[in-house]
Structure formats: structure tokens, C-alpha cells
Amino acid sequence: LELCPDAVVLKPRMEVYDAIGRDIRTRMRRLTPLVEPLSLDEAFLDVAPSKMLFGPAVEIGERIKRDIRDELNLVASVGVAPNKFLAKIASDLEKPDGFCVVDPRRVQDFLDPLPVERLWGIGKTGTAKLHNQGIRTIAQLRNRPVELIQASFGEPGLQLLRLAHGIDDRPVV
């Protein structure tokens, strides 16, 4: 406020934000019972059990986005992918009103050009360590020998490599 004394400061209305988050999750649960909230306005959905009723995952994602727009007058970013890690990256890439689909046959094409900072659990220290080794993209990490990554990061390095390969087998709960 000292740097910008003319700024307009609005008090957050958490109760409104929370209510809208519940409204959004209600629309998601119309299409699948498998909804794992990530925050007030984000969630992972497993739509596999719903495909017979509502069509392919891409159509379900489009429907959720449309329902949120039509019924709540809000934009939403949707990522459709074979697992939670890839879906989260996809939904973040085109915010605030994006729709990104990761083709299961082209996971590496999707991941490889992205910076290593996109990997879950990397943090500032891990990023600096990778950058010091000349590793800036997910492709560069993926192509390093397992032994070198494990020597630098221990067991967590194996998880980074799994993510660099697009592997995330955690279920939606």
C-alpha cells in the first residue's frame, strides 16, 4: 500500500468462495462419484465409470466446463489426461479458461518440452540442483541415467523420473 496508495483493496469473501467451490463439485459429481478435491476450486475426477453414461472423457470434460459456464457464469480450466499428474499440468497450462487434452499415446511429446519445475515435489532446491547439472526440461531429466539422478536425489529422484515418464498410478480417492 505504501508503493501504491491508490490501490483498491477488497476483503476476501471466503464463505462465497467456499459456496461456489461446493457448487462446482456438485456439477462434477453429477458426472462421476469419483471426485477428489484438491482445493476449494480444484478437483481430480475419475470418469472411467461414467463413460457408458456420458461418453468419452473429453466429452465429460467439455460438459463440466460448459455446465460451470452456463449455470454459474464462471470460466474453468480443464485438463483431460490418463492420470492425476498429467491432468493437473494440463489444467494449469491454459488458465484461466483452458481446455487441454493429453493423448495417452503422446505423453512424452506433451511433457518433454516443459521445464523441470512442473514436476511435483521438485521445489526450489531440487530445481537449482537440476539446473546446476544442466537439466532444465523434463526431457533432459528423463534421458539422464537413473543412477545419476538417484545419486543426486536418493529415492525421491526415482519418483521424479517416474513423473518425467508420465507415470502416476495414484487413484482418485
N, C-alpha and C positions, 0 to 999 in steps of 0.2 A: 504493500500500500504506500510505502514511502516513495518507491520508484514510480508508482502510477496512482497518484492521489485521486484521479477522476474515475478509477475503476468502479464498476458496479458489482457489488458482492451480494450474491444471493445465498440465503441459508439453504442447506440441503433439506429435502423433504423425504427422509428415509422411509417413512410409512407409505408414501406414494410409490416410491421406487420398489419397495417390497411388494406392494399390492400388484403392481404391473408385472413384476417377476413371477408372481403366482399366476396371474392371467396368462402369461406366456407359457408357463409349464402346463397349465390346463389345456391349452391348444396342442401342445406336444403330446400329452397323454391321451388325447383323442385318437392319435395315430399309432401309439405304441405304449404299452405299460412300462417298458424298459427305459426310464428316464433317470439319468444320474446328474443331479445338479452339480455344477462346478462353481458357480457363484450365484448371486441373485438374478442375473440375466443371462447366464450361460448354462448349457447342459449338454451332456452326451446322450445320444439316443441310439438304441439298437433297434433297427427297423426290420431285421430279418423275419421275426414272427408276423409282421404286418404286411408283407409283400403280396400275399394272396388276396388280401382285402383292398389294399390301396395302391398296388403297383410297385414298380422298381424304386429303389432308394432315392434316385434322382427326382422322381415324381413326388415322393413323400417330402423331400427337402423343399421342393418348389411349393408344395401345398402349405407347409408350415410357414414359409416366408410370405406367401400370399395371404394366409389367414391372419398373420400378425399385422400385415399392412392394412388389410380390409377391415378387420374387426377392432384393432387397437390404434390404427393410424400411426404406426411406427415402422421404421425400417429394421431389418435384421440381416446379419451376415450368417450364411450357412456354408458349412464345409461338409461335403459328402465324400467319405473315404472308407477304406477297408478296416481301419482301426482308429482308436481314440487319438493317438499321437498325430496321425496324418490329418484327421478331421479338424483338430484344433489348429494346426498350422494353416490348413485350407481356409477355415473360417476367419482367421486373422489376416490373411493376405489381402483381402479386398474390402476391408471395413471402410465405411460403416454400412454399406448396402450391397454387400457382395454375395456372390454365389459361385463357389469353386468346387469342382469335382476332380477327385484324384482317381484316375483309371488304375485299377489294381494291376494291370499289365505294364503300367508306365510309372511305377512308384519312383524308381531311380531317376527318371527324367524330371520328375517333379522335385525331388529332394536335392539332387546333386548340385545345382547352382546356388542353393540357399546358403547363407552364412552359418557357421557352426553355432552361433548364438541362438539359432532357432531350436536347437536340441534342448529337451527338458533336462534340467539338473546341471547344466554346464556352468552357470554362474560366471561372475567376473574373473575370479582367479583361474578357473578352468579355461575360460576364453583366452586369457592372457598367456597361459601355458601353451595352448594350441597355437596361438599366433606366433609365439616365440619359436615354435618348431616349423613355422611356415605353413601351418594348416589354417586356412581361412574359410573354406567351403566344406559342405558336407561330403562332397565327392572326394576331396583331398583327405578327409578323415577316413572315409570308407576304404580308401585304397592304401592306407598305411597298414603294415603288418600288425597283427593282433598283439604280438609280443612287445612291440614298441609302445603301443597305447596302454597296455597293461602295466608296463614298467613305469610309465608316467602317472597313471591314474589308479592303478590297482584294480580291484573288482569293479568299481564304478565305470572304469574305462570300457569294460565289456558291455555294460548297458548302453553307453554312448555309441558303441559300434553297432549294437542291435538297432538302436534308433536310426543311425545313419543308413542302415539297410532297410529301414521302414518296418521293422519288426516291433510290434507291441501287442502282446497277446492278452493284455488285461481285459476282462469282460466289463461290460456296462453293468453297474450294480445300483 
